[in-house]
Amino acid sequence: MIREVAIAGVGWSGFRSITPDLSYKELMYEAAARAYEEAGIDPRRDVDSFVTVGEDYNEGVSIFDEYVPDQLGALHRPVQTIAGEGIHGLAAGVMQILTGQFDVVVVEAHSKASNILTLPYVLAFAFDPVFNRPLAAHPYYVAGMEMLRYMAETGTTHAECASVAAKNRNNALLNPLAGYGGAVTIDDVLNSEPVSEPLTRLECAGHSDGAIVLVLADGETARALTDKPIWVNGVGWANDTFWLESRAWGVARYARDAAEMAYRTAGIRSPRNEIDFAEIDDTFAYKELQHLEALGLCPAGTAGPWTAEGGTALTGELPVNPSGGAQGEGHLLDATGLARVLEVVQQLRGEAGQRQIENAEVGLAFGWRGVPTTGGAAVILSNR
Amino acid sequence: MNGNRVAVIGAGMTKFVRRAQETAKELAWEAAHLALASCEMTLDDVDAVVIGTAPDAFDGVHMKSEYLSDGCGAWGKPVMRGYVGGGTGVFAAIQGWYHVASGLFDTVLVVCEEKMSSCQPHPQGAFLTIFDHTTERPLKPNLLWIFALEMNAYMNRYGLDKRDIATVAVKNKRNAADHPAALLGDPDITVDDILNTEVMAWPVQRGDVSPISDGAVALVMSANHVARRATPKPVWVEGVGWNLDTAYWTNRDLSYPVYVEEAARMAYKMAGVTEPRKQIHIAEPYDPFDYKELHHLEGLMLFDKGEAPRAAADGVTQRDGDLPVCPSGGLLGVGNPIAAAGLMKVAEIFWQLRGEAGPRQVPGNPKRGLAQAWGDLMQVGTVIVMGV
C-alpha cells in the first residue's frame, strides 16, 4: 500500500443480548467517546472523514445515513455510510487515507438487533424476490444446506463442526465483552435442538447489541497519537455470485478471493506461517472451518480435525477466535466484523487479559455478510 | 496528492422510464455493459465495482447491493456500496475516485441503479420510512411537505417569485427534449404550463417536481496510466467533496444549504478552484425540484444568496448562457431514478467536456464542470469537479 495506515484508537459499547436502557444513538455515542478519548482527538477538529456501516432494514429506517452525524460529533463534516460488512467500512476508511487527502478517518458500526422483533422475516427480504423468496422458508435453510454440502465435499464430521461452537463459547468465558460464554461441550452442541438440519441451535450465533468505533490515521499521525499503533498491513474484499442456484456451496469463494487481495496488499506469501492468530466469521459453527480453509490457513478438508484436536484453541498452533467469536460474543449484524477487528487490536496491544496470546504480532480478521449473501472482507493487522 | 490521478474514461446509461420491464439486475447490467463498451473494455479489465442505489424499501430487497452485485458485473470481484440517500449518485463517483486514488485498483466500474416502480402503489410510501420513528413518523409526513417547507423558507427569505423558479423546470424539460434517454423532455413547454399544474403541497406544484423513474447509469474510472492508454480524451477528477448536516432538520435554517457550501469548498480546494464563477464552465446541480437547482447554485457559490432565480430568468443558465446549468435536462427532464439520476449528472459532465453531447452540447469548449447531488433529510451535499 502506498501510505502507512494504522488504528490509533478503538472504542466499544456492549455487547449484550438486550439493551433496553440505550438507543442505537447512545450505543454509538458511548463507543465513539471511548475511541476519541483513547486517541486523544476532538472529532470536530481532528477527524477528516467519517464512515458508518448500516443496512436500512436492520435499522428500521430508510436512508440510515441521516441519523449518524450528531452522536459521532460529525456535523458539517464528510460522512458516508457503507451498506456492507463492518470490515468493508474499515476498507473504505483505509482507501480514503491512502488517497493522501485524509489523515484521520473514523469508522463506526453497530447493532441494535434486540429492536428487531422479527429478525428472520427481515432477513428473508434479502432473498431474490422472484426465484427464492416465494419459498417462504426460514433463511437459515441456506446455512443448513451449505453445511451439508461442506461436510460432504470435505469429509468433515458434525462433531468437528460442533467443536467450533464449544471452543468459542468456552473462550468467551474469558472475555468480559462476551455475553454468550458458557462451559459448553461438543455433546451439548450436538444435542441442542435442530434449527435447519444438521445445524443445531448452539451452532448458530445468538444476537447482541453493541457498537464499535475505530480511529484510523496515516502513519505519521498515528505515531503522534498513540504509543501502540496497530498497523493495517492489507485489506481485501470480494463477492461470489448472489444466485443460490449457481454459487459455490462447499467452498467459500468470497473468503478465498478477499484473502488473496488482503495477502497481496500485505505482501504475505505464506499466510499459515506469517499469521499468528485469526478472528474469523463463525456465525454458524461450520463457517469457521469453511472460512479457515478458504483463507488458506489450513488445507481444504483439514480444518475440522485440526479444530477438534485443539489446533485452533487459545493455546493451539493458530488460535482462532480467542474472543469467542460471534458464537461467544453474539452476532452484531453489520458490526460483527469490527468486533473481530477489535479483538485483534486488543491482542496485538497485549490488552486481552486472561485470553492474551503470547507473542502475537500479526493477526487476521475476516467478516462475512451472512446468509443469503456471498460477501466477505478481510484485514491483516500487526503491531510492528 | 499521494494517490493515483483518476479519470472517467467511459459512461453508459439506460433510458429513464416510468416503469421498466427489466429487473433491477438487468437495468444495472445494461448500463454497465454500455459503459464498458464505450471505452472498449470488458469485465476482465475491471478490478473492483462500486454500487450506488437508494433505499432498499423501493425494491423491497434487504441488502440490495448483494442482490444487485452480479448484475453490476461484480462476480468474483471486490464490491462495495456507499450510501448517502439522494446524494448517492454523485457519491458513487466519489467512491470510485477513492478506490482508484488509493492505489489499490487501476480500473473501477461504478454502477447506480434505481427501480422505484416496484414500490406500490407509490414510492412516497417508502419515503415515509426515512423520518425519525419517534418524533416525526407519527405525523405521517410526506416528502412533498418538507420540500414545500423548504421552498417556502427560500422564497420568503429572498422575496422570490414562483414564476422565476418555474423557469428552471421549463429550461430543464426543454433541454431534455434533446436527450435520447429522457422521460419528460418537451421542447414547447412554457412557464404557464408549469404554473397551471395541480398543487401538491403549496408552493410545490406537479410541474415543479421531477418524475418517479426506473433506470441505471454506469461509469468506468481508471488510474492515470490506464486512462491514457484507453482513451485520447480522459476526463480527470480534479476535486471531490461531501458533507452531512444534523439529522434534526427542524432546527436548521432551511433557506440555505450550508452542507452544499461545505462540500463545494472541499471539492474546490482539492481542485485548486479559487474563483468558481470563473473557473467552473458548466454545472449539473441536483434538481429534483426546480427551486433546488437555484438553492444548490447558491450553495455551490456560483451565485450570491437569493440571486440565482433572477439569473435563471435572465437566461444565464441556459445551454448558450454564461453558465450552462443542467444541459442534460436534469432530473426534472431526464427523470429521477434517485442514485442513477445523480450519476447521470456526472456522465453528462463527462460527455460535455469530451464534446460528445450531440444536440445537447454547450458551445465554447468547456474545460471544467461540476456535478452535485443532495439527499438524506435535506442534509447531505456531494460534489465532484472534473476537467480536461
Contacts between the chains, C-beta under 8 A, distances in Angstrom:
chain1	res1	chain2	res2	distance
A	1	B	102	7.9
A	1	B	103	6.9
A	1	B	104	7.3
A	2	B	2	6.2
A	2	B	3	6.7
A	2	B	102	7.6
A	2	B	103	4.2
A	3	B	2	5.6
A	55	B	56	7.4
A	55	B	62	6.9
A	55	B	63	5.8
A	56	B	55	5.9
A	56	B	56	4.8
A	56	B	57	6.7
A	56	B	62	7.9
A	57	B	56	5.8
A	57	B	62	4.1
A	57	B	63	7.5
A	60	B	129	7.9
A	60	B	133	6.6
A	61	B	129	5.9
A	61	B	130	6.5
A	61	B	131	7.8
A	61	B	132	7.8
A	61	B	133	6.5
A	62	B	55	3.8
A	62	B	56	7.3
A	62	B	57	4.8
A	62	B	126	6.1
A	62	B	127	7.1
A	62	B	129	4.3
A	62	B	130	4.5
A	63	B	54	7.2
A	63	B	55	5.6
A	63	B	83	7.6
A	63	B	85	4.1
A	63	B	130	4.8
A	63	B	375	7.2
A	63	B	376	5.7
A	63	B	377	7.8
A	64	B	83	7.7
A	65	B	83	5.6
A	65	B	84	5.1
A	65	B	85	5.6
A	65	B	244	7.4
A	65	B	376	5.5
A	65	B	380	7.1
A	66	B	85	6.6
A	66	B	130	6.6
A	66	B	247	5.2
A	66	B	376	4.2
A	66	B	377	4.8
A	66	B	379	6.1
A	67	B	132	7.5
A	67	B	247	4.9
A	68	B	244	7.7
A	68	B	247	7.7
A	69	B	244	4.8
A	69	B	245	7.3
A	69	B	246	6.2
A	69	B	247	6.6
A	70	B	246	5.5
A	70	B	247	5.7
A	70	B	248	7.0
A	74	B	244	6.6
A	75	B	244	7.5
A	75	B	245	6.7
A	75	B	246	5.5
A	76	B	243	6.0
A	76	B	244	7.5
A	76	B	245	6.4
A	76	B	258	7.1
A	76	B	259	6.6
A	76	B	262	5.4
A	77	B	243	6.7
A	77	B	244	6.8
A	78	B	241	7.3
A	78	B	242	4.9
A	78	B	243	6.0
A	78	B	244	7.4
A	78	B	263	7.8
A	78	B	266	6.9
A	79	B	84	7.8
A	79	B	242	7.6
A	79	B	243	7.7
A	79	B	244	3.9
A	79	B	380	7.7
A	80	B	82	5.5
A	80	B	83	7.1
A	80	B	84	5.5
A	80	B	91	6.5
A	80	B	95	7.7
A	80	B	242	6.6
A	81	B	82	7.1
A	81	B	83	4.3
A	81	B	84	6.6
A	82	B	80	6.4
A	82	B	81	6.8
A	82	B	82	6.0
A	82	B	83	7.0
A	83	B	63	7.2
A	83	B	64	7.6
A	83	B	65	5.9
A	83	B	81	4.5
A	83	B	82	7.7
A	83	B	83	4.9
A	84	B	65	7.3
A	84	B	80	5.8
A	84	B	81	6.1
A	88	B	80	5.4
A	91	B	80	7.2
A	92	B	80	6.6
A	92	B	82	7.3
A	92	B	95	7.6
A	92	B	98	7.7
A	94	B	102	7.5
A	95	B	98	4.9
A	95	B	99	6.1
A	95	B	101	7.9
A	95	B	102	3.9
A	95	B	104	6.4
A	96	B	98	5.5
A	96	B	102	7.7
A	98	B	2	7.4
A	98	B	3	6.0
A	98	B	101	7.5
A	98	B	102	3.7
A	98	B	103	5.9
A	98	B	104	7.0
A	99	B	1	7.0
A	99	B	2	6.9
A	99	B	3	4.1
A	99	B	97	7.9
A	99	B	98	5.3
A	99	B	101	4.0
A	99	B	102	5.6
A	100	B	1	5.1
A	100	B	2	2.9
A	100	B	3	5.1
A	100	B	101	7.7
A	101	B	1	6.8
A	101	B	3	7.6
A	101	B	101	7.6
A	101	B	270	6.5
A	122	B	62	6.4
A	123	B	62	6.8
A	125	B	56	7.8
A	125	B	60	6.4
A	125	B	61	6.4
A	125	B	62	3.8
A	126	B	61	6.9
A	126	B	62	4.1
A	126	B	63	4.7
A	126	B	66	6.7
A	126	B	67	7.2
A	128	B	67	6.6
A	129	B	59	7.4
A	129	B	60	6.6
A	129	B	61	6.1
A	130	B	23	7.4
A	235	B	104	7.8
A	236	B	78	7.1
A	237	B	78	4.8
A	237	B	79	7.6
A	237	B	80	6.9
A	238	B	76	6.7
A	238	B	77	6.4
A	238	B	78	5.4
A	238	B	79	7.7
A	239	B	66	7.4
A	239	B	69	5.0
A	239	B	70	8.0
A	239	B	74	5.4
A	239	B	75	6.9
A	239	B	76	7.3
A	239	B	77	6.9
A	239	B	78	7.8
A	239	B	79	5.0
A	240	B	75	7.1
A	240	B	76	6.9
A	241	B	69	7.7
A	241	B	70	4.9
A	241	B	75	5.0
A	242	B	66	5.5
A	242	B	67	5.7
A	242	B	69	5.5
A	242	B	70	5.5
A	243	B	70	6.7
A	253	B	76	7.2
A	257	B	76	6.1
A	257	B	77	7.9
A	257	B	78	8.0
A	258	B	78	7.6
A	261	B	78	6.5
A	265	B	104	6.7
A	369	B	63	6.8
A	369	B	66	6.5
A	372	B	66	8.0
A	373	B	63	6.1
A	373	B	66	4.3
A	374	B	66	7.7
A	375	B	66	5.7
A	375	B	69	7.5
A	375	B	79	7.3
